Amino acid sequence: MLEENDVNLLFRADHIKYRKAGDGKSPIGRLSIYKEYVEWRDNASPEVLTVKFIHIKGQRVSPPHKSKVQLQLVLQNEEQATFVFLNPALDKDGLTKERDTVKETLQQALIAHRAHVNQLAASVEKRSKTAELDEKQKILRENKNLEQLYKHLVATQLIPPQEFWEDYYRKEGISEEKMGINGAFLANIAQQEGTNGIKLNLNADIIQAIFTTYPAVEKKHLEMVPHEMTESEFWTKFFKSHYFHREREVLPNPKDIFADCVKIDDEEMGKIASDGIQRRRFDLNHLDDYTFREFFHKNEGAPKSAKTTLIKRCNYLSEKILATSWKEVEPSTSENLEKKKGFAVLDRVVEECEKRIESEDLAEESTNDEVQVIKIPDFVGVEVDIICGVDDIEDIDVSVGQQSNGSDSMTSVSPERWGLTAAEINELRDVNNAVNELCRHFWGCFPPTTPEAEEKLDRMEATLTKYENQYLREAERKFGIIHIEHLQEMIRRCHEKMRRAGQILRNRLALFRLPYSTEASTSAGGNIAPVLRPDLNFEFLLDDKNLELIKENIVTRKGVGDIDSVRAKWALIQAMMRSGKKPDDLTEEKYAQIWNELYDEAMLIPNMTADGVPRGGMEEARLVAEWGTKREDNCLSAEKLVQSWRSLLHPNEACGQRSYVFLGPLTSLENALLEYAYERVCALGFRPIVVPDLVSGDVTQACGVFQRSDNPIQYSLDGEANTMLSGTAEMGIAAFLRGRTFEESQLPIRLVSMSRCFRTEISKSAIEAKLYRVHEFSKVEMFSVCTPEQSDAELEFIVQVQRGTFEALGIHCRQLEMPSEELGASAAKKYDIEAWMPGRKLYGEVSSASNCTDFQTRRLGVKYKTVDGEEKFAHTCNGTALASTRALIALLETYQNEKKGLGELPEPLRHRIKQRGVPIRFQKAKPLS
């Protein structure tokens, strides 16, 4: 029932429980809705919760099937305030009706409040625009030259009004000054009588005032809360501390956490005093002839005056005020560029005052013996000798603009000397000012570092052309060439600058559009250069000393690559170069084809295997480590386990072989796995990046994927054979990094990406059927760019990230160092992590990590610059943080129970599993009539 004396009250409900976080009992009280806020008041204590409408983001209500009737307020900071309706006189339907009444009343109040706020904002904006317009009109009325310039440029639509006012009008905006602090703010704190003392109700404004008054307390608050004590405990100790009551004649408690705050304040005040002013008008110590005074120390044991603390704090406050004031003033001279604050500011002000009031009799005499007087005769017009090249055009245009200032030069010469009437001179001055203004806008666009600056530059160049063709030619006809030739020269130089800048821009774009180049932005770090051909290490490949070593490496890596063919093609090219003449049947196309064949063969040569890597096939893999408990009992395979879940489908007709669809719990489980791995890798310092799934075939080849047989190993677009579906995010990241050069100090650069992976892999093994080997899955991929000295450590770091991921999942795994035949083309060293899959009774690869040294960077043009300025090829490492399907198999088969369900999942997944959703029901579609 509404109270008649409270006009702002909209609704009130009793027996409302406010659910608090924690183990304590939630109190019951009264919930009231006012026009501007919601208030809940405890029945048994003075506790009050007030939530202003401006802080409320929305409302939530409990579902109808829930036993409790609840209303939740969602705040702007993502916190919640939950209220439970417990009126004993009402049944559940009555409680629901009361809750809905509260919800609807609050909703209407929120709508009205937001409409009122929007109305106020619109009113303020309207007043602001009106005030801005009045101010601009006032500026034009007070400056006739500016008014004519406005009419000449803006009224004729040569430049937009916004650009015109950029330099002539400054918005004052809202004052940044903070509201002052009431000296009695501590006395105004709301107090309540407690059982053993007084209870103080602190709000955010009071706490901020304390921090402003006592800066040391704010530092202490950051140190203590919430790491060592709660907010309430901190403020209780503060108001009981000797620091707060230091005027009392009591000794401080050595265990007081604020004991060192007094010392901090004294040190800062002492520093301020040591930087104080030294001026003869204020400091008379220089008149003292007792030279031994400075050798004596003050008696520190003497009793201090009761006013000493007050004086020190007043001086301290004054210094803070002066320091704040100094920050608001922009330095205008070189002397003011020094960082001064506090009494140093007062020192500067006093010095300036002394210079003004100092007697001329006491001032030192100065002579002008070294000053040479130069007399500059009057002249009519402006003549500029071009004594420098076009490269110095910026400096020339500044001087031309200064000499051509019509508002100064034209008004200082009588109309008779110009041969024009006063009205004609005024008109000519307007033309002169307009050209100066347009040129100033033009030169202000250099260098055009943003698309907006480039767009404005093009627009200003077109505006200058338009002004020259229309207005300047009319002025030439009316006033003669003698009076406007300097303006024509200014515009001509603008056109010349634009021509040169346009040529540079076109050359730059042409360079980036060359084959194997990239048009990516440099904003992500590193300079980008076009990659015309892979910079392969031919010095190593063609050296006779390395021939047998390269052949042996090819044999131990499945025999892929033909170094003899590379050397034969190079010998053919070398013979033609030594002969000095071109064969009769050799055309330019054939010569280019020979070079292409050389590079194609050289690209197939695999990376050199690192020292210590096992040579041979999979049987030579070396066990490095094992972790987790191995489950040996009889278990179902993951696919059989989830048959009763109805959450795994294989729509072969729609999607082809080795395809799958997840529903319900499997969807939640896969999302939880990917989210966990992605967040963990990001927390370990990898920068997230999203890359495309479509990449160029040149990029996949640079990453080490080669077509060795008739069976395709990559999916490509129909009709675009060189556009591939990415088999891993490593390829998209490689395409992004292509052609970049980094500083050595920036390395290592660690990136992580989550993407879909597309593989054409096939297998006739029944064990690898279904989910084990699929054509499409999700994966979290890690990628690192580093120096050669860092690459071994980067590989170990990536492996440790992988190991930690699967250890936290509680899956039994083993780490293998892979032999040479399993390295692929790009890796010099590789580790695999295999997870035990109890249902299949086998170890399955779930993750791998590779050190590719400079194999990829030479093909991609990824370099780094040393501190000496030398450019070198970087190294790359990559690793799988988690691949969804196989990790899901290992998890399902490890955590299954006898009821064909899952036991308690590991902690990283439990809180990420979403609430069970409504099952999807399928039925046969009716035939179309």
Secondary structure, DSSP 8 states (H G I E B T S, - for coil): ---TT-TTEEEEEEEEEEE-SSSS---EEEEEEESSEEEEEESSSS-EEEEEGGGEEEEEE--TTSSS-EEEEEETTS-EEEEEE--TTS-HHHHHHHHHHHHHHHHHHHHHHHHHHHHHHHHHHHHHHHHHHHHHHHHHHH-HHHHHHHHHHTTTTSS-HHHHHTTT-----S--------TTTTTTSEEEE-SSSEEEE--HHHHHHHHHH-HHHHHHHHHHTTTTS-HHHHHHHHHHSTTTTTTSSS---TT-TTHHHHHHHHHHHHHHHHT----TTT--GGG---TTGGGS---TTS---TTHHHHHHHHHHHHHHHHHHHHTS---STGGGS---THHHHHHHHHHHHHHHS-TTTS-----TT---------SS------S-GGGHHHHHHHHHHHT-HHHHTTTS-HHHHTS-HHHHHHHHHHHHHHHHHHHHHHTT-S--SHHHHHHHHHHHHHHHHHIIIIIHHHHHHH-GGGTHHHHHHHHHHHHHHHHHHHHHHHHHHHHTSTT-----GGGSSEE----S----HHHHT-GGGHHHHHHHHHTTTT---HHHHHHHHHHHHHHHHH-S--TT--HHHHHHHHHHHHHHHHTS-----TT---SSGGG-EEEEEES----S----HHHHTGGGT-EE--HHHH-TT--EE-THHHHHHHHHHHHHHHHHHHTT-EE----SEEEHHHHHHTT----SSS-SS-EETTEEEEEE-SSHHHHHHHHHTTEEEEGGG--EEEEEEEEEE-------STTTTTTS-SEEEEEEEEEEE-TTTHHHHHHHHHHHHHHHHHHTT--EEEEE--GGGSTTT-SEEEEEEEEETTTTEEEEEEEEEE-TTHHHHHHT-EEE-TTS-EEE-EEEEEEEEEHHHHHHHHHHHHB-TTSSB----HHHHTTS----------------
